[in-house]
């Protein structure tokens, strides 16, 4: 998906509110938020650069998983509306 960051955020918000998106896909986002809120990380934040990169990686993988678990026609419908 080659969209500006603002359009990607709009796409994710639209898909999150869509009843056609399965609950398993919607469950990924709270898990990402829970990981970010936890006091422990895979790589501790006190390690320069790597401590923040693991958080960004979890966010990117979580959003990617959210899109992958959503049926393709639903993603395409919302993608067309965001362009």
TABELZI-V669884 format. One record per pair of residues at least 12 apart in sequence whose ideal C-beta (glycine too) atoms are under 10 Angstrom apart, sorted by sequence separation. I is the first residue (numbers start at 0). J is the second residue. D is the distance in whole Angstrom. If there is no record, write none. Layout:
i->[I | I]
j->[J | J]
d->[D | D]
//
This chain:
i->[41 | 42 | 66 | 15 | 40 | 41 | 14 | 40 | 42 | 41 | 41 | 11 | 40 | 34 | 35 | 34 | 35 | 31 | 34 | 35 | 34 | 31 | 32 | 35 | 30 | 31 | 34 | 31 | 31 | 32 | 28 | 31 | 30 | 31 | 29 | 27 | 28 | 31 | 27 | 28 | 30 | 31 | 27 | 27 | 28 | 27 | 28 | 27 | 26 | 27 | 24 | 25 | 27 | 23 | 24 | 27 | 23 | 24 | 26 | 27 | 24 | 25 | 24 | 25 | 20 | 23 | 24 | 20 | 22 | 23 | 24 | 21 | 20 | 21 | 20 | 21 | 24 | 15 | 19 | 20 | 24 | 11 | 14 | 19 | 10 | 14 | 17 | 21 | 19 | 20 | 8 | 11 | 15 | 19 | 20 | 7 | 11 | 14 | 18 | 10 | 17 | 17 | 19 | 20 | 19 | 7 | 14 | 17 | 13 | 14 | 17 | 16 | 0 | 14 | 0 | 13 | 14 | 10 | 13 | 14 | 12 | 13 | 0 | 11 | 10 | 13 | 14 | 9 | 10 | 13 | 12 | 10 | 11 | 9 | 10 | 6 | 9 | 10 | 8 | 0 | 7 | 6 | 2 | 5 | 6 | 0 | 3 | 2 | 2 | 0]
j->[53 | 54 | 78 | 28 | 53 | 54 | 28 | 54 | 56 | 56 | 57 | 28 | 57 | 53 | 54 | 54 | 57 | 54 | 57 | 58 | 58 | 57 | 58 | 61 | 57 | 58 | 61 | 59 | 60 | 61 | 58 | 61 | 61 | 62 | 61 | 60 | 61 | 64 | 61 | 62 | 64 | 65 | 62 | 63 | 64 | 64 | 65 | 65 | 65 | 66 | 64 | 65 | 67 | 64 | 65 | 68 | 65 | 66 | 68 | 69 | 67 | 68 | 68 | 69 | 65 | 68 | 69 | 66 | 68 | 69 | 70 | 68 | 68 | 69 | 69 | 70 | 73 | 65 | 69 | 70 | 74 | 62 | 65 | 70 | 62 | 66 | 69 | 73 | 72 | 73 | 62 | 65 | 69 | 73 | 74 | 62 | 66 | 69 | 73 | 66 | 73 | 74 | 76 | 77 | 77 | 66 | 73 | 76 | 73 | 74 | 77 | 77 | 62 | 76 | 63 | 76 | 77 | 74 | 77 | 78 | 77 | 78 | 66 | 77 | 77 | 80 | 81 | 77 | 78 | 81 | 81 | 80 | 81 | 80 | 81 | 78 | 81 | 82 | 81 | 74 | 81 | 81 | 78 | 81 | 82 | 78 | 81 | 81 | 82 | 81]
d->[5 | 9 | 10 | 7 | 6 | 9 | 10 | 7 | 9 | 9 | 8 | 8 | 9 | 10 | 6 | 8 | 7 | 10 | 6 | 7 | 9 | 6 | 9 | 9 | 9 | 6 | 8 | 10 | 8 | 9 | 10 | 3 | 7 | 8 | 10 | 9 | 7 | 9 | 5 | 8 | 9 | 8 | 8 | 9 | 9 | 5 | 6 | 5 | 9 | 10 | 8 | 8 | 9 | 10 | 5 | 7 | 10 | 8 | 9 | 10 | 8 | 9 | 4 | 9 | 8 | 6 | 5 | 10 | 10 | 10 | 9 | 7 | 8 | 7 | 5 | 8 | 9 | 8 | 8 | 8 | 10 | 6 | 7 | 7 | 10 | 8 | 8 | 9 | 9 | 6 | 10 | 7 | 10 | 5 | 9 | 8 | 8 | 6 | 10 | 8 | 6 | 10 | 8 | 9 | 10 | 10 | 7 | 9 | 10 | 7 | 7 | 10 | 10 | 9 | 9 | 9 | 5 | 8 | 5 | 9 | 9 | 9 | 8 | 9 | 6 | 7 | 10 | 9 | 6 | 7 | 10 | 8 | 10 | 9 | 5 | 9 | 5 | 9 | 10 | 9 | 8 | 5 | 8 | 9 | 7 | 7 | 10 | 7 | 8 | 10]
//
